[in-house]
Amino acid sequence: MGYDMGLATISLEKLPVISLDLETTGLRPKTDRVVQIGAADPFDESWQMDMLVNPGIAIPPLSTAIHHISDDDVAAAPQLPSLLPRLREAISAKVVIGYNIGFDLSVLQAEAERHGLEWQPPPALCLRQLAGVVLGDQTMLMLGDLQALAVHYGVSEADRHTALGDALMTGRIYKKMIADLNARSVLTLGDAWRAVAGLDDMRLQQVRAGWVDVAAASYQPVSMHPLARIDPYPYQHRIYEMMRAAPVIMSPDCTVLAAASRMREDRLDCIFVGSGPDDIAGIVSERDIVHAMATPLSQVKTARDISLRTIMSTPVITVRDQDFMYVGLGRIGRHDVRHLGVTDARGALIGWLSLRELMRQRLRTAVVIGDRMSSAQSAPEMKEALQELPFLATSLLSDGVAALAIAAVISNAYRTALQQAARLAEQQMRANGDDMPCSYVLLVLGSAGRGESLLAADQDHAIIYSDEGADSKEYQRRQRWFETLGGLISDSLDAAGIPYCKGRVMSSQPQWCRSVSGWVQAVQSWIGQSRPQDILNVDIFFDFAPVHGDLRLCTELEEKISPLAVQNRGFLKMLARNTAGATGGLTVFGSLKTQGGRFNIKLYMLLPLTETLRVLALSRALDERSSAERARALLQLDDVPPEIGGFAEDIHFCLKLVLRQQIKDISAGLPPVSAIEETILQSGERQLLKAIQNRIRYLEPLIQACLFAR
């Protein structure tokens, strides 16, 4: 697992951390179960998490004697599958700290495998290992445990051996330990990982016990694989466009004091060491100077006399001025450095580039896409913005951002494109002297409506227009006007790189362009007749979301059609039959059903899972659209089994696999699709995929039970 470059360079005082502790049925990480989860933010203790967990097995009396949690205490508690998503969300983009945290993470990993759930070990720091850096291995052996360490740092031992109590204690010790770590030149997360990586004896002991080796798991520079055949921002802009020119070069014999003075005067974050642009021996950064100043004066000369050759980093990692931005991103990630030298064609130093600048350029991509899309004045301009989506998705995925969150970002870009296409179409209609006859609202349908689109987009949109003041002749005029508008919208999106819908689900078509009353009649017909095409139409339409126009029309329609589905139980049960015979794409021999060497994960897995959540949401008249929101809302009801909560997790996992495949396809110059190659599955993912497939086989009876129970 690679770490996030942004996290690795953050100082320990500003590092976003969550202190985590588990109480379990025992000390065997592969077989024992979680009975309590406690978590807290050391820098804001108002945020806490305290959850009892039903382990599904009896709690041994010896364990109860330690944490005082009995079988009766957890009898009514939820099991881990319904709680793990909350924990994962809480620790997202944060570093987990804990005393012997490798044990806790190994238990969670085993639990996830046991339940067929996805779990990626987060970046972590072990408090015991950090204490080993500060106090030494021998002192830690004498101190022995968390309680003794708390005494050493003067931290209260209240609520010891409760998950939340131990998490709070760990966080408070960590805060007090930071000063001791800084005194040993451990200033950032990256420094901490490097420091604990050297504790071989302690790490070996933990690995032999079956724990996650958090030092090994964390201390790996992140891999930044560039996409070769797309043309987003990092592949359009070269290093010379963002580098800082006129680098300062100082002699190796110059002192740290002289370098610090020069950096302060010129507002530099680094200087180079050598005799000239053609002879660079090393680099000294602000961080190197801080490290030098933090060294005890009893062990070194004063700062005035420390030479740059003593503290410089060497060799200097460089890029060419004509290289593209992605080369710099990859080189910084591969070499775990904060600065790059920039050379010309002769190899002479002409400038430098900082990680801070590169990250700022990378993080601006999401903002740039939205800004360029909303200000686009033509389809080609929208296309330029949309071409940056694959890089943004790659960047977010490599940073461990959840696939559902990435899908939401991509969906938002498509919604913005649809909104801007409507504005451009309106301008064109007005320019032709054809004014809008009444108010309307433009809807996005399908996966984009749920916020779950990935990189293989097509058009799914519809129009609702007002009935007010329309006789038969006026109604026909409005219908023609909005169908024409829908055609312009569709043409603009196609030109921008979002192709026409093969099923013709576009507002240019009369069945997807209707007045409010026309839509009510259509939905009544779909529900009443329940033909295969009617069921398909419901599947597409009931995931709608407004993107442009008069939102009151959307609200008006929702209020009129929502009761129709709830009142017709027979229709809902027929809708649920879409999951009948779902096998999850497994053959009778238990292998994946493939075609052309690919497994259609959308057909076999995503469609039945999203269908299940859609049907249950309709049956309970829930307004939520995304699968995750529907699952959360359903779990709040008393008549829905807890297994429903895991379906959003399953969808998240499937989306991640599809996204990974689409990025690979785009980099190979292939069109992105929703079918995956088995070769993209990483360690443990095949087992998780089959666990989800087995759950899919029981979707229909589960839905029918939920519907008949009402």
Buried (B, 14 or more C-beta within 10 A) or exposed (E): BBBBBBBBBBEBEEBBBBBBBBBBBBEBBEEBBBBBBBBBBBBEEEEBBBBBBBBEEEBEEEBBEEBEBBEEBBEEBBBBBBBBBBBBEBBBBBBBBBBBBBBBBBBBBBBBBBBBBBBEBBBBBBBBBBBBBBBEBEEBEEBEEBBEBBEBBEBEBEBBBBBBBBBBBBBBBBBEBBEBBBEBBBBBBBBBBBBBBEBEEBBEEBBEBBBBBBBBBBBEBBEBEBBEEBEBBBBEBBBBEBBBEEBBBBBBEBBBBBBBEBBEEEEBBBBBBBEEBEEBBBBBBBBBBEBBBEBEEEEBEEBEEBBBBBBBBEEBBBBBBEBBBBBBBBBBBEEBBBBBBBBBEEEEBBBBBBBEBBBEBBEEBBEBBBEBBBEBEEBEBBBBBBBBBBBBBBBBBBBBBBBBBBBBBBBBBBBBBBBBBBBBBBEBBEEEEEEBBBEBBBBBBBBBBBBBBBBBBBBBBBBBBBBEEBEEEEBEEBBEBBBBBBBBBBBBBBBBBBBBBEEEBBBBBEEBBBBBBBBBEBBBEBBEEBEEEBBBBBBBBBBBBBBBBBEEBBEBBEEBBBEBBBEBEEBBBBBBBBBEEBBBBBEEEEEBEBEEEBBBBBBBBBBBBBBBBBBBBBBBEBEBBBBBBBBBBBBEEEEBEEBBBBBBBBBBBBBBBBBBBBBBBBBEEEEBBBBBBEEEBEEBBEEBBBBBBBBBBEBBEBBBEBBEEE
